[in-house]
């Protein structure tokens, strides 16, 4: 990656903060409910799918990268109805 491209990359936390600011701006003063759970439900599925794709569907390797026990990964895949053999 060129130095110019590296300089354009901002940390993930900045993107998350930007998205949350946009989300709060759309609430027009209304309070969100169960914000923590809502964020997890929005973030976990794409994280799991992307990690599985990166690991070519290898759940052991994906669980290692995620810092999860393999059984926990499988439980989350079931919770979100993610087929580990699909690369969507």
PDB file of N, CA, C and O in Angstrom:
ATOM      1  N   UNK A   1       0.846  -1.169   0.000  1.00  0.00           N
ATOM      2  CA  UNK A   1       0.000   0.000   0.000  1.00  0.00           C
ATOM      3  C   UNK A   1       0.894   1.235   0.000  1.00  0.00           C
ATOM      4  O   UNK A   1       1.881   1.296   0.733  1.00  0.00           O
ATOM      5  N   UNK A   2       0.548   2.204  -0.815  1.00  0.00           N
ATOM      6  CA  UNK A   2       1.363   3.411  -0.923  1.00  0.00           C
ATOM      7  C   UNK A   2       1.211   4.260   0.345  1.00  0.00           C
ATOM      8  O   UNK A   2       0.191   4.181   1.030  1.00  0.00           O
ATOM      9  N   UNK A   3       2.236   5.076   0.656  1.00  0.00           N
ATOM     10  CA  UNK A   3       2.148   5.946   1.837  1.00  0.00           C
ATOM     11  C   UNK A   3       0.942   6.875   1.794  1.00  0.00           C
ATOM     12  O   UNK A   3       0.345   7.164   2.831  1.00  0.00           O
ATOM     13  N   UNK A   4       0.580   7.345   0.603  1.00  0.00           N
ATOM     14  CA  UNK A   4      -0.584   8.228   0.483  1.00  0.00           C
ATOM     15  C   UNK A   4      -1.866   7.490   0.867  1.00  0.00           C
ATOM     16  O   UNK A   4      -2.729   8.048   1.544  1.00  0.00           O
ATOM     17  N   UNK A   5      -1.986   6.245   0.439  1.00  0.00           N
ATOM     18  CA  UNK A   5      -3.177   5.450   0.777  1.00  0.00           C
ATOM     19  C   UNK A   5      -3.230   5.179   2.274  1.00  0.00           C
ATOM     20  O   UNK A   5      -4.298   5.266   2.880  1.00  0.00           O
ATOM     21  N   UNK A   6      -2.075   4.847   2.887  1.00  0.00           N
ATOM     22  CA  UNK A   6      -2.024   4.595   4.329  1.00  0.00           C
ATOM     23  C   UNK A   6      -2.483   5.815   5.109  1.00  0.00           C
ATOM     24  O   UNK A   6      -3.176   5.677   6.117  1.00  0.00           O
ATOM     25  N   UNK A   7      -2.109   7.003   4.664  1.00  0.00           N
ATOM     26  CA  UNK A   7      -2.480   8.228   5.355  1.00  0.00           C
ATOM     27  C   UNK A   7      -3.990   8.459   5.308  1.00  0.00           C
ATOM     28  O   UNK A   7      -4.539   9.106   6.200  1.00  0.00           O
ATOM     29  N   UNK A   8      -4.674   7.937   4.276  1.00  0.00           N
ATOM     30  CA  UNK A   8      -6.116   8.112   4.138  1.00  0.00           C
ATOM     31  C   UNK A   8      -6.913   7.164   5.029  1.00  0.00           C
ATOM     32  O   UNK A   8      -8.101   7.388   5.260  1.00  0.00           O
ATOM     33  N   UNK A   9      -6.283   6.125   5.523  1.00  0.00           N
ATOM     34  CA  UNK A   9      -6.992   5.131   6.333  1.00  0.00           C
ATOM     35  C   UNK A   9      -7.107   5.636   7.760  1.00  0.00           C
ATOM     36  O   UNK A   9      -6.113   5.976   8.400  1.00  0.00           O
ATOM     37  N   UNK A  10      -8.349   5.679   8.246  1.00  0.00           N
ATOM     38  CA  UNK A  10      -8.538   6.095   9.626  1.00  0.00           C
ATOM     39  C   UNK A  10      -8.885   4.869  10.457  1.00  0.00           C
ATOM     40  O   UNK A  10      -9.411   3.888   9.930  1.00  0.00           O
ATOM     41  N   UNK A  11      -8.598   4.920  11.735  1.00  0.00           N
ATOM     42  CA  UNK A  11      -8.906   3.783  12.597  1.00  0.00           C
ATOM     43  C   UNK A  11     -10.406   3.460  12.576  1.00  0.00           C
ATOM     44  O   UNK A  11     -11.241   4.347  12.401  1.00  0.00           O
ATOM     45  N   UNK A  12     -10.723   2.202  12.754  1.00  0.00           N
ATOM     46  CA  UNK A  12     -12.111   1.739  12.751  1.00  0.00           C
ATOM     47  C   UNK A  12     -12.959   2.509  13.757  1.00  0.00           C
ATOM     48  O   UNK A  12     -14.127   2.794  13.491  1.00  0.00           O
ATOM     49  N   UNK A  13     -12.386   2.846  14.903  1.00  0.00           N
ATOM     50  CA  UNK A  13     -13.157   3.557  15.929  1.00  0.00           C
ATOM     51  C   UNK A  13     -13.666   4.904  15.413  1.00  0.00           C
ATOM     52  O   UNK A  13     -14.711   5.378  15.858  1.00  0.00           O
ATOM     53  N   UNK A  14     -12.941   5.524  14.480  1.00  0.00           N
ATOM     54  CA  UNK A  14     -13.403   6.792  13.904  1.00  0.00           C
ATOM     55  C   UNK A  14     -14.638   6.563  13.037  1.00  0.00           C
ATOM     56  O   UNK A  14     -15.583   7.351  13.078  1.00  0.00           O
ATOM     57  N   UNK A  15     -14.632   5.499  12.263  1.00  0.00           N
ATOM     58  CA  UNK A  15     -15.793   5.181  11.429  1.00  0.00           C
ATOM     59  C   UNK A  15     -17.007   4.865  12.298  1.00  0.00           C
ATOM     60  O   UNK A  15     -18.123   5.289  12.000  1.00  0.00           O
ATOM     61  N   UNK A  16     -16.779   4.122  13.364  1.00  0.00           N
ATOM     62  CA  UNK A  16     -17.878   3.786  14.279  1.00  0.00           C
ATOM     63  C   UNK A  16     -18.428   5.056  14.915  1.00  0.00           C
ATOM     64  O   UNK A  16     -19.643   5.238  14.988  1.00  0.00           O
ATOM     65  N   UNK A  17     -17.544   5.931  15.373  1.00  0.00           N
ATOM     66  CA  UNK A  17     -17.975   7.184  15.997  1.00  0.00           C
ATOM     67  C   UNK A  17     -18.786   8.023  15.010  1.00  0.00           C
ATOM     68  O   UNK A  17     -19.811   8.596  15.379  1.00  0.00           O
ATOM     69  N   UNK A  18     -18.334   8.098  13.760  1.00  0.00           N
ATOM     70  CA  UNK A  18     -19.060   8.852  12.734  1.00  0.00           C
ATOM     71  C   UNK A  18     -20.456   8.271  12.521  1.00  0.00           C
ATOM     72  O   UNK A  18     -21.434   9.015  12.439  1.00  0.00           O
ATOM     73  N   UNK A  19     -20.548   6.959  12.433  1.00  0.00           N
ATOM     74  CA  UNK A  19     -21.850   6.305  12.230  1.00  0.00           C
ATOM     75  C   UNK A  19     -22.778   6.551  13.414  1.00  0.00           C
ATOM     76  O   UNK A  19     -23.971   6.792  13.229  1.00  0.00           O
ATOM     77  N   UNK A  20     -22.237   6.493  14.624  1.00  0.00           N
ATOM     78  CA  UNK A  20     -23.067   6.735  15.812  1.00  0.00           C
ATOM     79  C   UNK A  20     -23.547   8.183  15.859  1.00  0.00           C
ATOM     80  O   UNK A  20     -24.695   8.445  16.216  1.00  0.00           O
ATOM     81  N   UNK A  21     -22.684   9.111  15.504  1.00  0.00           N
ATOM     82  CA  UNK A  21     -23.105  10.516  15.464  1.00  0.00           C
ATOM     83  C   UNK A  21     -24.246  10.691  14.464  1.00  0.00           C
ATOM     84  O   UNK A  21     -25.224  11.381  14.752  1.00  0.00           O
ATOM     85  N   UNK A  22     -24.125  10.073  13.299  1.00  0.00           N
ATOM     86  CA  UNK A  22     -25.197  10.138  12.295  1.00  0.00           C
ATOM     87  C   UNK A  22     -26.481   9.515  12.834  1.00  0.00           C
ATOM     88  O   UNK A  22     -27.569  10.060  12.648  1.00  0.00           O
ATOM     89  N   UNK A  23     -26.350   8.370  13.504  1.00  0.00           N
ATOM     90  CA  UNK A  23     -27.517   7.681  14.062  1.00  0.00           C
ATOM     91  C   UNK A  23     -28.225   8.568  15.085  1.00  0.00           C
ATOM     92  O   UNK A  23     -29.443   8.740  15.034  1.00  0.00           O
ATOM     93  N   UNK A  24     -27.446   9.133  16.019  1.00  0.00           N
ATOM     94  CA  UNK A  24     -28.056   9.986  17.050  1.00  0.00           C
ATOM     95  C   UNK A  24     -28.706  11.220  16.434  1.00  0.00           C
ATOM     96  O   UNK A  24     -29.732  11.693  16.924  1.00  0.00           O
ATOM     97  N   UNK A  25     -28.123  11.736  15.378  1.00  0.00           N
ATOM     98  CA  UNK A  25     -28.691  12.913  14.716  1.00  0.00           C
ATOM     99  C   UNK A  25     -30.058  12.606  14.107  1.00  0.00           C
ATOM    100  O   UNK A  25     -30.908  13.492  14.020  1.00  0.00           O
ATOM    101  N   UNK A  26     -30.274  11.372  13.690  1.00  0.00           N
ATOM    102  CA  UNK A  26     -31.559  11.010  13.070  1.00  0.00           C
ATOM    103  C   UNK A  26     -32.655  10.747  14.099  1.00  0.00           C
ATOM    104  O   UNK A  26     -33.822  10.618  13.729  1.00  0.00           O
ATOM    105  N   UNK A  27     -32.309  10.666  15.366  1.00  0.00           N
ATOM    106  CA  UNK A  27     -33.298  10.338  16.400  1.00  0.00           C
ATOM    107  C   UNK A  27     -34.214  11.508  16.749  1.00  0.00           C
ATOM    108  O   UNK A  27     -35.269  11.308  17.351  1.00  0.00           O
ATOM    109  N   UNK A  28     -33.826  12.714  16.380  1.00  0.00           N
ATOM    110  CA  UNK A  28     -34.650  13.900  16.664  1.00  0.00           C
ATOM    111  C   UNK A  28     -35.072  13.979  18.127  1.00  0.00           C
ATOM    112  O   UNK A  28     -36.231  14.264  18.426  1.00  0.00           O
ATOM    113  N   UNK A  29     -34.141  13.729  19.032  1.00  0.00           N
ATOM    114  CA  UNK A  29     -34.425  13.845  20.461  1.00  0.00           C
ATOM    115  C   UNK A  29     -34.996  12.605  21.103  1.00  0.00           C
ATOM    116  O   UNK A  29     -35.105  12.551  22.328  1.00  0.00           O
ATOM    117  N   UNK A  30     -35.366  11.602  20.320  1.00  0.00           N
ATOM    118  CA  UNK A  30     -35.893  10.362  20.890  1.00  0.00           C
ATOM    119  C   UNK A  30     -34.737   9.532  21.444  1.00  0.00           C
ATOM    120  O   UNK A  30     -33.643   9.524  20.880  1.00  0.00           O
ATOM    121  N   UNK A  31     -34.985   8.841  22.539  1.00  0.00           N
ATOM    122  CA  UNK A  31     -33.949   8.024  23.162  1.00  0.00           C
ATOM    123  C   UNK A  31     -33.973   6.613  22.576  1.00  0.00           C
ATOM    124  O   UNK A  31     -35.034   5.994  22.503  1.00  0.00           O
ATOM    125  N   UNK A  32     -32.823   6.106  22.162  1.00  0.00           N
ATOM    126  CA  UNK A  32     -32.789   4.724  21.678  1.00  0.00           C
ATOM    127  C   UNK A  32     -32.975   3.763  22.848  1.00  0.00           C
ATOM    128  O   UNK A  32     -32.680   4.103  23.994  1.00  0.00           O
ATOM    129  N   UNK A  33     -33.458   2.582  22.558  1.00  0.00           N
ATOM    130  CA  UNK A  33     -33.660   1.565  23.592  1.00  0.00           C
ATOM    131  C   UNK A  33     -32.674   0.430  23.356  1.00  0.00           C
ATOM    132  O   UNK A  33     -32.458   0.008  22.220  1.00  0.00           O
ATOM    133  N   UNK A  34     -32.079  -0.061  24.440  1.00  0.00           N
ATOM    134  CA  UNK A  34     -31.151  -1.192  24.362  1.00  0.00           C
ATOM    135  C   UNK A  34     -30.062  -0.956  23.319  1.00  0.00           C
ATOM    136  O   UNK A  34     -29.797  -1.815  22.478  1.00  0.00           O
ATOM    137  N   UNK A  35     -29.444   0.201  23.383  1.00  0.00           N
ATOM    138  CA  UNK A  35     -28.444   0.605  22.399  1.00  0.00           C
ATOM    139  C   UNK A  35     -27.295  -0.385  22.290  1.00  0.00           C
ATOM    140  O   UNK A  35     -26.852  -0.704  21.187  1.00  0.00           O
ATOM    141  N   UNK A  36     -26.811  -0.872  23.421  1.00  0.00           N
ATOM    142  CA  UNK A  36     -25.679  -1.799  23.404  1.00  0.00           C
ATOM    143  C   UNK A  36     -26.021  -3.059  22.613  1.00  0.00           C
ATOM    144  O   UNK A  36     -25.250  -3.481  21.751  1.00  0.00           O
ATOM    145  N   UNK A  37     -27.169  -3.657  22.903  1.00  0.00           N
ATOM    146  CA  UNK A  37     -27.598  -4.868  22.187  1.00  0.00           C
ATOM    147  C   UNK A  37     -27.818  -4.583  20.711  1.00  0.00           C
ATOM    148  O   UNK A  37     -27.460  -5.393  19.856  1.00  0.00           O
ATOM    149  N   UNK A  38     -28.409  -3.428  20.411  1.00  0.00           N
ATOM    150  CA  UNK A  38     -28.663  -3.077  19.020  1.00  0.00           C
ATOM    151  C   UNK A  38     -27.346  -2.969  18.242  1.00  0.00           C
ATOM    152  O   UNK A  38     -27.242  -3.451  17.115  1.00  0.00           O
ATOM    153  N   UNK A  39     -26.354  -2.338  18.851  1.00  0.00           N
ATOM    154  CA  UNK A  39     -25.054  -2.190  18.188  1.00  0.00           C
ATOM    155  C   UNK A  39     -24.429  -3.563  17.959  1.00  0.00           C
ATOM    156  O   UNK A  39     -23.930  -3.836  16.867  1.00  0.00           O
ATOM    157  N   UNK A  40     -24.449  -4.426  18.964  1.00  0.00           N
ATOM    158  CA  UNK A  40     -23.887  -5.772  18.797  1.00  0.00           C
ATOM    159  C   UNK A  40     -24.587  -6.531  17.681  1.00  0.00           C
ATOM    160  O   UNK A  40     -23.933  -7.199  16.880  1.00  0.00           O
ATOM    161  N   UNK A  41     -25.912  -6.435  17.621  1.00  0.00           N
ATOM    162  CA  UNK A  41     -26.663  -7.130  16.582  1.00  0.00           C
ATOM    163  C   UNK A  41     -26.328  -6.605  15.186  1.00  0.00           C
ATOM    164  O   UNK A  41     -26.459  -7.332  14.201  1.00  0.00           O
ATOM    165  N   UNK A  42     -25.903  -5.366  15.100  1.00  0.00           N
ATOM    166  CA  UNK A  42     -25.546  -4.777  13.814  1.00  0.00           C
ATOM    167  C   UNK A  42     -24.099  -5.073  13.425  1.00  0.00           C
ATOM    168  O   UNK A  42     -23.782  -5.195  12.242  1.00  0.00           O
ATOM    169  N   UNK A  43     -23.225  -5.187  14.425  1.00  0.00           N
ATOM    170  CA  UNK A  43     -21.791  -5.324  14.163  1.00  0.00           C
ATOM    171  C   UNK A  43     -21.331  -6.784  14.099  1.00  0.00           C
ATOM    172  O   UNK A  43     -20.498  -7.132  13.262  1.00  0.00           O
ATOM    173  N   UNK A  44     -21.865  -7.634  14.972  1.00  0.00           N
ATOM    174  CA  UNK A  44     -21.382  -9.017  15.028  1.00  0.00           C
ATOM    175  C   UNK A  44     -21.567  -9.814  13.737  1.00  0.00           C
ATOM    176  O   UNK A  44     -20.613 -10.449  13.287  1.00  0.00           O
ATOM    177  N   UNK A  45     -22.741  -9.808  13.127  1.00  0.00           N
ATOM    178  CA  UNK A  45     -22.890 -10.638  11.914  1.00  0.00           C
ATOM    179  C   UNK A  45     -21.890 -10.299  10.807  1.00  0.00           C
ATOM    180  O   UNK A  45     -21.266 -11.215  10.270  1.00  0.00           O
ATOM    181  N   UNK A  46     -21.707  -9.016  10.439  1.00  0.00           N
ATOM    182  CA  UNK A  46     -20.713  -8.759   9.392  1.00  0.00           C
ATOM    183  C   UNK A  46     -19.289  -9.083   9.837  1.00  0.00           C
ATOM    184  O   UNK A  46     -18.461  -9.482   9.019  1.00  0.00           O
ATOM    185  N   UNK A  47     -18.998  -8.915  11.129  1.00  0.00           N
ATOM    186  CA  UNK A  47     -17.679  -9.277  11.643  1.00  0.00           C
ATOM    187  C   UNK A  47     -17.446 -10.776  11.502  1.00  0.00           C
ATOM    188  O   UNK A  47     -16.379 -11.203  11.061  1.00  0.00           O
ATOM    189  N   UNK A  48     -18.437 -11.569  11.874  1.00  0.00           N
ATOM    190  CA  UNK A  48     -18.312 -13.028  11.781  1.00  0.00           C
ATOM    191  C   UNK A  48     -18.197 -13.472  10.325  1.00  0.00           C
ATOM    192  O   UNK A  48     -17.357 -14.308   9.993  1.00  0.00           O
ATOM    193  N   UNK A  49     -19.039 -12.914   9.460  1.00  0.00           N
ATOM    194  CA  UNK A  49     -19.000 -13.288   8.034  1.00  0.00           C
ATOM    195  C   UNK A  49     -17.653 -12.927   7.399  1.00  0.00           C
ATOM    196  O   UNK A  49     -17.057 -13.737   6.690  1.00  0.00           O
ATOM    197  N   UNK A  50     -17.187 -11.722   7.657  1.00  0.00           N
ATOM    198  CA  UNK A  50     -15.924 -11.273   7.065  1.00  0.00           C
ATOM    199  C   UNK A  50     -14.751 -12.111   7.575  1.00  0.00           C
ATOM    200  O   UNK A  50     -13.843 -12.443   6.814  1.00  0.00           O
ATOM    201  N   UNK A  51     -14.775 -12.446   8.851  1.00  0.00           N
ATOM    202  CA  UNK A  51     -13.691 -13.252   9.415  1.00  0.00           C
ATOM    203  C   UNK A  51     -13.710 -14.657   8.835  1.00  0.00           C
ATOM    204  O   UNK A  51     -12.657 -15.211   8.519  1.00  0.00           O
ATOM    205  N   UNK A  52     -14.887 -15.234   8.693  1.00  0.00           N
ATOM    206  CA  UNK A  52     -14.987 -16.565   8.086  1.00  0.00           C
ATOM    207  C   UNK A  52     -14.504 -16.548   6.638  1.00  0.00           C
ATOM    208  O   UNK A  52     -13.803 -17.461   6.201  1.00  0.00           O
ATOM    209  N   UNK A  53     -14.884 -15.498   5.893  1.00  0.00           N
ATOM    210  CA  UNK A  53     -14.385 -15.381   4.512  1.00  0.00           C
ATOM    211  C   UNK A  53     -12.869 -15.291   4.502  1.00  0.00           C
ATOM    212  O   UNK A  53     -12.210 -15.954   3.700  1.00  0.00           O
ATOM    213  N   UNK A  54     -12.311 -14.475   5.389  1.00  0.00           N
ATOM    214  CA  UNK A  54     -10.865 -14.286   5.467  1.00  0.00           C
ATOM    215  C   UNK A  54     -10.161 -15.612   5.785  1.00  0.00           C
ATOM    216  O   UNK A  54      -9.046 -15.861   5.328  1.00  0.00           O
ATOM    217  N   UNK A  55     -10.831 -16.453   6.574  1.00  0.00           N
ATOM    218  CA  UNK A  55     -10.269 -17.743   6.990  1.00  0.00           C
ATOM    219  C   UNK A  55     -10.744 -18.883   6.096  1.00  0.00           C
ATOM    220  O   UNK A  55     -10.587 -20.050   6.452  1.00  0.00           O
ATOM    221  N   UNK A  56     -11.316 -18.564   4.952  1.00  0.00           N
ATOM    222  CA  UNK A  56     -11.819 -19.573   4.013  1.00  0.00           C
ATOM    223  C   UNK A  56     -12.742 -20.583   4.693  1.00  0.00           C
ATOM    224  O   UNK A  56     -12.694 -21.777   4.397  1.00  0.00           O
ATOM    225  N   UNK A  57     -13.578 -20.097   5.602  1.00  0.00           N
ATOM    226  CA  UNK A  57     -14.555 -20.947   6.272  1.00  0.00           C
ATOM    227  C   UNK A  57     -14.004 -21.781   7.412  1.00  0.00           C
ATOM    228  O   UNK A  57     -14.756 -22.535   8.030  1.00  0.00           O
ATOM    229  N   UNK A  58     -12.721 -21.673   7.712  1.00  0.00           N
ATOM    230  CA  UNK A  58     -12.112 -22.453   8.787  1.00  0.00           C
ATOM    231  C   UNK A  58     -12.514 -21.845  10.136  1.00  0.00           C
ATOM    232  O   UNK A  58     -12.000 -20.803  10.542  1.00  0.00           O
ATOM    233  N   UNK A  59     -13.437 -22.515  10.814  1.00  0.00           N
ATOM    234  CA  UNK A  59     -13.978 -21.988  12.067  1.00  0.00           C
ATOM    235  C   UNK A  59     -12.945 -21.958  13.186  1.00  0.00           C
ATOM    236  O   UNK A  59     -12.962 -21.051  14.019  1.00  0.00           O
ATOM    237  N   UNK A  60     -12.061 -22.921  13.216  1.00  0.00           N
ATOM    238  CA  UNK A  60     -11.022 -22.925  14.255  1.00  0.00           C
ATOM    239  C   UNK A  60     -10.124 -21.703  14.112  1.00  0.00           C
ATOM    240  O   UNK A  60      -9.804 -21.030  15.092  1.00  0.00           O
ATOM    241  N   UNK A  61      -9.725 -21.431  12.877  1.00  0.00           N
ATOM    242  CA  UNK A  61      -8.868 -20.271  12.629  1.00  0.00           C
ATOM    243  C   UNK A  61      -9.638 -18.972  12.895  1.00  0.00           C
ATOM    244  O   UNK A  61      -9.093 -18.036  13.480  1.00  0.00           O
ATOM    245  N   UNK A  62     -10.891 -18.916  12.470  1.00  0.00           N
ATOM    246  CA  UNK A  62     -11.709 -17.719  12.693  1.00  0.00           C
ATOM    247  C   UNK A  62     -11.890 -17.463  14.184  1.00  0.00           C
ATOM    248  O   UNK A  62     -11.786 -16.323  14.636  1.00  0.00           O
ATOM    249  N   UNK A  63     -12.159 -18.508  14.944  1.00  0.00           N
ATOM    250  CA  UNK A  63     -12.349 -18.313  16.380  1.00  0.00           C
ATOM    251  C   UNK A  63     -11.059 -17.813  17.028  1.00  0.00           C
ATOM    252  O   UNK A  63     -11.093 -17.007  17.958  1.00  0.00           O
ATOM    253  N   UNK A  64      -9.932 -18.297  16.531  1.00  0.00           N
ATOM    254  CA  UNK A  64      -8.637 -17.830  17.028  1.00  0.00           C
ATOM    255  C   UNK A  64      -8.454 -16.337  16.749  1.00  0.00           C
ATOM    256  O   UNK A  64      -8.079 -15.576  17.641  1.00  0.00           O
ATOM    257  N   UNK A  65      -8.722 -15.924  15.508  1.00  0.00           N
ATOM    258  CA  UNK A  65      -8.576 -14.511  15.141  1.00  0.00           C
ATOM    259  C   UNK A  65      -9.515 -13.618  15.941  1.00  0.00           C
ATOM    260  O   UNK A  65      -9.159 -12.499  16.311  1.00  0.00           O
ATOM    261  N   UNK A  66     -10.715 -14.121  16.203  1.00  0.00           N
ATOM    262  CA  UNK A  66     -11.709 -13.349  16.936  1.00  0.00           C
ATOM    263  C   UNK A  66     -11.457 -13.347  18.445  1.00  0.00           C
ATOM    264  O   UNK A  66     -12.007 -12.514  19.167  1.00  0.00           O
ATOM    265  N   UNK A  67     -10.629 -14.277  18.919  1.00  0.00           N
ATOM    266  CA  UNK A  67     -10.400 -14.393  20.353  1.00  0.00           C
ATOM    267  C   UNK A  67     -11.571 -15.044  21.062  1.00  0.00           C
ATOM    268  O   UNK A  67     -11.839 -14.775  22.233  1.00  0.00           O
ATOM    269  N   UNK A  68     -12.273 -15.917  20.323  1.00  0.00           N
ATOM    270  CA  UNK A  68     -13.425 -16.635  20.877  1.00  0.00           C
ATOM    271  C   UNK A  68     -13.130 -18.120  20.932  1.00  0.00           C
ATOM    272  O   UNK A  68     -12.336 -18.641  20.148  1.00  0.00           O
ATOM    273  N   UNK A  69     -13.768 -18.782  21.854  1.00  0.00           N
ATOM    274  CA  UNK A  69     -13.764 -20.237  21.878  1.00  0.00           C
ATOM    275  C   UNK A  69     -14.544 -20.699  20.655  1.00  0.00           C
ATOM    276  O   UNK A  69     -15.508 -20.045  20.258  1.00  0.00           O
ATOM    277  N   UNK A  70     -14.144 -21.812  20.053  1.00  0.00           N
ATOM    278  CA  UNK A  70     -14.829 -22.302  18.847  1.00  0.00           C
ATOM    279  C   UNK A  70     -16.317 -22.562  19.113  1.00  0.00           C
ATOM    280  O   UNK A  70     -17.160 -22.303  18.253  1.00  0.00           O
ATOM    281  N   UNK A  71     -16.632 -23.072  20.301  1.00  0.00           N
ATOM    282  CA  UNK A  71     -18.038 -23.317  20.650  1.00  0.00           C
ATOM    283  C   UNK A  71     -18.821 -21.999  20.712  1.00  0.00           C
ATOM    284  O   UNK A  71     -19.985 -21.948  20.314  1.00  0.00           O
ATOM    285  N   UNK A  72     -18.192 -20.954  21.201  1.00  0.00           N
ATOM    286  CA  UNK A  72     -18.838 -19.639  21.252  1.00  0.00           C
ATOM    287  C   UNK A  72     -19.077 -19.116  19.849  1.00  0.00           C
ATOM    288  O   UNK A  72     -20.138 -18.563  19.561  1.00  0.00           O
ATOM    289  N   UNK A  73     -18.093 -19.288  18.972  1.00  0.00           N
ATOM    290  CA  UNK A  73     -18.270 -18.880  17.582  1.00  0.00           C
ATOM    291  C   UNK A  73     -19.451 -19.617  16.962  1.00  0.00           C
ATOM    292  O   UNK A  73     -20.300 -19.000  16.318  1.00  0.00           O
ATOM    293  N   UNK A  74     -19.510 -20.922  17.153  1.00  0.00           N
ATOM    294  CA  UNK A  74     -20.606 -21.715  16.585  1.00  0.00           C
ATOM    295  C   UNK A  74     -21.957 -21.253  17.145  1.00  0.00           C
ATOM    296  O   UNK A  74     -22.950 -21.202  16.419  1.00  0.00           O
ATOM    297  N   UNK A  75     -21.985 -20.919  18.429  1.00  0.00           N
ATOM    298  CA  UNK A  75     -23.222 -20.440  19.052  1.00  0.00           C
ATOM    299  C   UNK A  75     -23.662 -19.127  18.401  1.00  0.00           C
ATOM    300  O   UNK A  75     -24.844 -18.939  18.112  1.00  0.00           O
ATOM    301  N   UNK A  76     -22.712 -18.225  18.173  1.00  0.00           N
ATOM    302  CA  UNK A  76     -23.030 -16.943  17.548  1.00  0.00           C
ATOM    303  C   UNK A  76     -23.462 -17.133  16.091  1.00  0.00           C
ATOM    304  O   UNK A  76     -24.359 -16.437  15.616  1.00  0.00           O
ATOM    305  N   UNK A  77     -22.834 -18.062  15.390  1.00  0.00           N
ATOM    306  CA  UNK A  77     -23.237 -18.345  14.010  1.00  0.00           C
ATOM    307  C   UNK A  77     -24.689 -18.818  13.987  1.00  0.00           C
ATOM    308  O   UNK A  77     -25.465 -18.420  13.118  1.00  0.00           O
ATOM    309  N   UNK A  78     -25.047 -19.664  14.942  1.00  0.00           N
ATOM    310  CA  UNK A  78     -26.429 -20.134  15.038  1.00  0.00           C
ATOM    311  C   UNK A  78     -27.393 -19.019  15.405  1.00  0.00           C
ATOM    312  O   UNK A  78     -28.487 -18.927  14.849  1.00  0.00           O
ATOM    313  N   UNK A  79     -26.988 -18.180  16.332  1.00  0.00           N
ATOM    314  CA  UNK A  79     -27.819 -17.063  16.774  1.00  0.00           C
ATOM    315  C   UNK A  79     -28.173 -16.144  15.610  1.00  0.00           C
ATOM    316  O   UNK A  79     -29.313 -15.697  15.483  1.00  0.00           O
ATOM    317  N   UNK A  80     -27.187 -15.869  14.765  1.00  0.00           N
ATOM    318  CA  UNK A  80     -27.397 -14.966  13.630  1.00  0.00           C
ATOM    319  C   UNK A  80     -27.745 -15.713  12.337  1.00  0.00           C
ATOM    320  O   UNK A  80     -27.839 -15.112  11.268  1.00  0.00           O
ATOM    321  N   UNK A  81     -27.933 -17.017  12.452  1.00  0.00           N
ATOM    322  CA  UNK A  81     -28.290 -17.849  11.293  1.00  0.00           C
ATOM    323  C   UNK A  81     -27.293 -17.676  10.145  1.00  0.00           C
ATOM    324  O   UNK A  81     -27.673 -17.479   8.991  1.00  0.00           O
ATOM    325  N   UNK A  82     -26.020 -17.755  10.492  1.00  0.00           N
ATOM    326  CA  UNK A  82     -24.941 -17.633   9.517  1.00  0.00           C
ATOM    327  C   UNK A  82     -24.458 -19.024   9.165  1.00  0.00           C
ATOM    328  O   UNK A  82     -24.043 -19.784  10.040  1.00  0.00           O
ATOM    329  N   UNK A  83     -24.510 -19.354   7.896  1.00  0.00           N
ATOM    330  CA  UNK A  83     -24.016 -20.632   7.416  1.00  0.00           C
ATOM    331  C   UNK A  83     -22.500 -20.472   7.153  1.00  0.00           C
ATOM    332  O   UNK A  83     -22.113 -19.740   6.242  1.00  0.00           O
ATOM    333  N   UNK A  84     -21.659 -21.136   7.928  1.00  0.00           N
ATOM    334  CA  UNK A  84     -20.218 -20.955   7.770  1.00  0.00           C
ATOM    335  C   UNK A  84     -19.684 -21.432   6.435  1.00  0.00           C
ATOM    336  O   UNK A  84     -18.555 -21.098   6.074  1.00  0.00           O
ATOM    337  N   UNK A  85     -20.468 -22.208   5.686  1.00  0.00           N
ATOM    338  CA  UNK A  85     -20.010 -22.691   4.377  1.00  0.00           C
ATOM    339  C   UNK A  85     -20.317 -21.707   3.256  1.00  0.00           C
ATOM    340  O   UNK A  85     -19.826 -21.858   2.137  1.00  0.00           O
ATOM    341  N   UNK A  86     -21.137 -20.691   3.563  1.00  0.00           N
ATOM    342  CA  UNK A  86     -21.497 -19.686   2.570  1.00  0.00           C
ATOM    343  C   UNK A  86     -20.569 -18.484   2.702  1.00  0.00           C
ATOM    344  O   UNK A  86     -20.214 -18.087   3.812  1.00  0.00           O
ATOM    345  N   UNK A  87     -20.182 -17.913   1.584  1.00  0.00           N
ATOM    346  CA  UNK A  87     -19.287 -16.768   1.631  1.00  0.00           C
ATOM    347  C   UNK A  87     -20.013 -15.442   1.390  1.00  0.00           C
ATOM    348  O   UNK A  87     -19.362 -14.401   1.291  1.00  0.00           O
ATOM    349  N   UNK A  88     -21.351 -15.456   1.294  1.00  0.00           N
ATOM    350  CA  UNK A  88     -22.157 -14.310   0.891  1.00  0.00           C
ATOM    351  C   UNK A  88     -21.308 -13.202   0.457  1.00  0.00           C
ATOM    352  O   UNK A  88     -21.816 -12.146   0.080  1.00  0.00           O
TER     353      UNK A  88
END
